[in-house]
Amino acid sequence: MSGFKPQKSKPEKDVYSIRLDIDLVKHVDELAARLGLSRNALLTQCIIYAMDHLDEEYKKN
């Protein structure tokens, strides 16, 4: 994913619960630690990036 640069941010938030594979969480936690981000901050930015880069057929106007 070239062009994706996670950054620290503090927008308004809400709480949700999701289920993730244990290996994915370990990978996310390792990357978040290296970047100095929380797990939540990294996952939020990954989701935003993925949503912004969906194929046009999946985007709604």
PyMOL commands that place a pseudoatom at each C-alpha (Angstrom):
pseudoatom trace, name=CA, resn=MET, resi=1, chain=A, elem=C, hetatm=0, pos=[0.000, 0.000, 0.000]
pseudoatom trace, name=CA, resn=SER, resi=2, chain=A, elem=C, hetatm=0, pos=[2.176, 2.832, -1.163]
pseudoatom trace, name=CA, resn=GLY, resi=3, chain=A, elem=C, hetatm=0, pos=[1.108, 6.265, -0.038]
pseudoatom trace, name=CA, resn=PHE, resi=4, chain=A, elem=C, hetatm=0, pos=[-0.338, 5.181, 3.313]
pseudoatom trace, name=CA, resn=LYS, resi=5, chain=A, elem=C, hetatm=0, pos=[1.329, 7.051, 6.175]
pseudoatom trace, name=CA, resn=PRO, resi=6, chain=A, elem=C, hetatm=0, pos=[-0.332, 6.513, 9.579]
pseudoatom trace, name=CA, resn=GLN, resi=7, chain=A, elem=C, hetatm=0, pos=[-0.391, 9.598, 11.799]
pseudoatom trace, name=CA, resn=LYS, resi=8, chain=A, elem=C, hetatm=0, pos=[-1.511, 10.503, 15.291]
pseudoatom trace, name=CA, resn=SER, resi=9, chain=A, elem=C, hetatm=0, pos=[-4.945, 12.119, 15.525]
pseudoatom trace, name=CA, resn=LYS, resi=10, chain=A, elem=C, hetatm=0, pos=[-7.646, 12.769, 18.127]
pseudoatom trace, name=CA, resn=PRO, resi=11, chain=A, elem=C, hetatm=0, pos=[-11.038, 13.193, 16.438]
pseudoatom trace, name=CA, resn=GLU, resi=12, chain=A, elem=C, hetatm=0, pos=[-14.296, 12.447, 18.246]
pseudoatom trace, name=CA, resn=LYS, resi=13, chain=A, elem=C, hetatm=0, pos=[-14.767, 8.694, 18.720]
pseudoatom trace, name=CA, resn=ASP, resi=14, chain=A, elem=C, hetatm=0, pos=[-17.397, 6.066, 19.518]
pseudoatom trace, name=CA, resn=VAL, resi=15, chain=A, elem=C, hetatm=0, pos=[-16.921, 2.503, 20.816]
pseudoatom trace, name=CA, resn=TYR, resi=16, chain=A, elem=C, hetatm=0, pos=[-17.532, -0.605, 18.666]
pseudoatom trace, name=CA, resn=SER, resi=17, chain=A, elem=C, hetatm=0, pos=[-16.644, -4.251, 19.082]
pseudoatom trace, name=CA, resn=ILE, resi=18, chain=A, elem=C, hetatm=0, pos=[-15.178, -6.338, 16.236]
pseudoatom trace, name=CA, resn=ARG, resi=19, chain=A, elem=C, hetatm=0, pos=[-13.681, -9.817, 16.048]
pseudoatom trace, name=CA, resn=LEU, resi=20, chain=A, elem=C, hetatm=0, pos=[-10.221, -10.189, 14.490]
pseudoatom trace, name=CA, resn=ASP, resi=21, chain=A, elem=C, hetatm=0, pos=[-7.888, -13.126, 13.958]
pseudoatom trace, name=CA, resn=ILE, resi=22, chain=A, elem=C, hetatm=0, pos=[-5.284, -13.352, 16.707]
pseudoatom trace, name=CA, resn=ASP, resi=23, chain=A, elem=C, hetatm=0, pos=[-2.390, -13.280, 14.213]
pseudoatom trace, name=CA, resn=LEU, resi=24, chain=A, elem=C, hetatm=0, pos=[-3.769, -10.100, 12.625]
pseudoatom trace, name=CA, resn=VAL, resi=25, chain=A, elem=C, hetatm=0, pos=[-3.995, -8.391, 16.021]
pseudoatom trace, name=CA, resn=LYS, resi=26, chain=A, elem=C, hetatm=0, pos=[-0.396, -9.356, 16.793]
pseudoatom trace, name=CA, resn=HIS, resi=27, chain=A, elem=C, hetatm=0, pos=[0.740, -7.924, 13.464]
pseudoatom trace, name=CA, resn=VAL, resi=28, chain=A, elem=C, hetatm=0, pos=[-1.255, -4.717, 14.013]
pseudoatom trace, name=CA, resn=ASP, resi=29, chain=A, elem=C, hetatm=0, pos=[0.101, -4.343, 17.547]
pseudoatom trace, name=CA, resn=GLU, resi=30, chain=A, elem=C, hetatm=0, pos=[3.702, -4.774, 16.369]
pseudoatom trace, name=CA, resn=LEU, resi=31, chain=A, elem=C, hetatm=0, pos=[3.284, -2.171, 13.633]
pseudoatom trace, name=CA, resn=ALA, resi=32, chain=A, elem=C, hetatm=0, pos=[1.421, 0.239, 15.908]
pseudoatom trace, name=CA, resn=ALA, resi=33, chain=A, elem=C, hetatm=0, pos=[4.216, -0.013, 18.493]
pseudoatom trace, name=CA, resn=ARG, resi=34, chain=A, elem=C, hetatm=0, pos=[6.886, 0.687, 15.855]
pseudoatom trace, name=CA, resn=LEU, resi=35, chain=A, elem=C, hetatm=0, pos=[4.933, 3.727, 14.652]
pseudoatom trace, name=CA, resn=GLY, resi=36, chain=A, elem=C, hetatm=0, pos=[4.164, 5.009, 18.149]
pseudoatom trace, name=CA, resn=LEU, resi=37, chain=A, elem=C, hetatm=0, pos=[0.412, 4.681, 17.598]
pseudoatom trace, name=CA, resn=SER, resi=38, chain=A, elem=C, hetatm=0, pos=[-2.347, 2.929, 19.471]
pseudoatom trace, name=CA, resn=ARG, resi=39, chain=A, elem=C, hetatm=0, pos=[-3.969, -0.140, 17.955]
pseudoatom trace, name=CA, resn=ASN, resi=40, chain=A, elem=C, hetatm=0, pos=[-7.158, 1.890, 17.528]
pseudoatom trace, name=CA, resn=ALA, resi=41, chain=A, elem=C, hetatm=0, pos=[-5.411, 4.747, 15.725]
pseudoatom trace, name=CA, resn=LEU, resi=42, chain=A, elem=C, hetatm=0, pos=[-3.713, 2.392, 13.275]
pseudoatom trace, name=CA, resn=LEU, resi=43, chain=A, elem=C, hetatm=0, pos=[-6.841, 0.327, 12.573]
pseudoatom trace, name=CA, resn=THR, resi=44, chain=A, elem=C, hetatm=0, pos=[-8.948, 3.455, 12.089]
pseudoatom trace, name=CA, resn=GLN, resi=45, chain=A, elem=C, hetatm=0, pos=[-6.480, 4.853, 9.569]
pseudoatom trace, name=CA, resn=CYS, resi=46, chain=A, elem=C, hetatm=0, pos=[-6.238, 1.505, 7.769]
pseudoatom trace, name=CA, resn=ILE, resi=47, chain=A, elem=C, hetatm=0, pos=[-10.031, 1.349, 7.450]
pseudoatom trace, name=CA, resn=ILE, resi=48, chain=A, elem=C, hetatm=0, pos=[-10.219, 4.933, 6.167]
pseudoatom trace, name=CA, resn=TYR, resi=49, chain=A, elem=C, hetatm=0, pos=[-7.464, 4.218, 3.633]
pseudoatom trace, name=CA, resn=ALA, resi=50, chain=A, elem=C, hetatm=0, pos=[-9.176, 1.035, 2.441]
pseudoatom trace, name=CA, resn=MET, resi=51, chain=A, elem=C, hetatm=0, pos=[-12.548, 2.779, 2.107]
pseudoatom trace, name=CA, resn=ASP, resi=52, chain=A, elem=C, hetatm=0, pos=[-10.998, 5.675, 0.181]
pseudoatom trace, name=CA, resn=HIS, resi=53, chain=A, elem=C, hetatm=0, pos=[-9.304, 3.261, -2.235]
pseudoatom trace, name=CA, resn=LEU, resi=54, chain=A, elem=C, hetatm=0, pos=[-12.172, 0.885, -3.003]
pseudoatom trace, name=CA, resn=ASP, resi=55, chain=A, elem=C, hetatm=0, pos=[-12.803, 0.019, -6.638]
pseudoatom trace, name=CA, resn=GLU, resi=56, chain=A, elem=C, hetatm=0, pos=[-15.332, 2.403, -8.124]
pseudoatom trace, name=CA, resn=GLU, resi=57, chain=A, elem=C, hetatm=0, pos=[-17.976, -0.331, -8.360]
pseudoatom trace, name=CA, resn=TYR, resi=58, chain=A, elem=C, hetatm=0, pos=[-18.163, -0.491, -4.542]
pseudoatom trace, name=CA, resn=LYS, resi=59, chain=A, elem=C, hetatm=0, pos=[-18.256, 3.257, -3.876]
pseudoatom trace, name=CA, resn=LYS, resi=60, chain=A, elem=C, hetatm=0, pos=[-21.591, 4.987, -3.303]
pseudoatom trace, name=CA, resn=ASN, resi=61, chain=A, elem=C, hetatm=0, pos=[-22.139, 8.595, -4.310]
for i in range(1, 61): cmd.bond("trace and resi %d" % i, "trace and resi %d" % (i + 1))
show_as sticks, trace
zoom trace
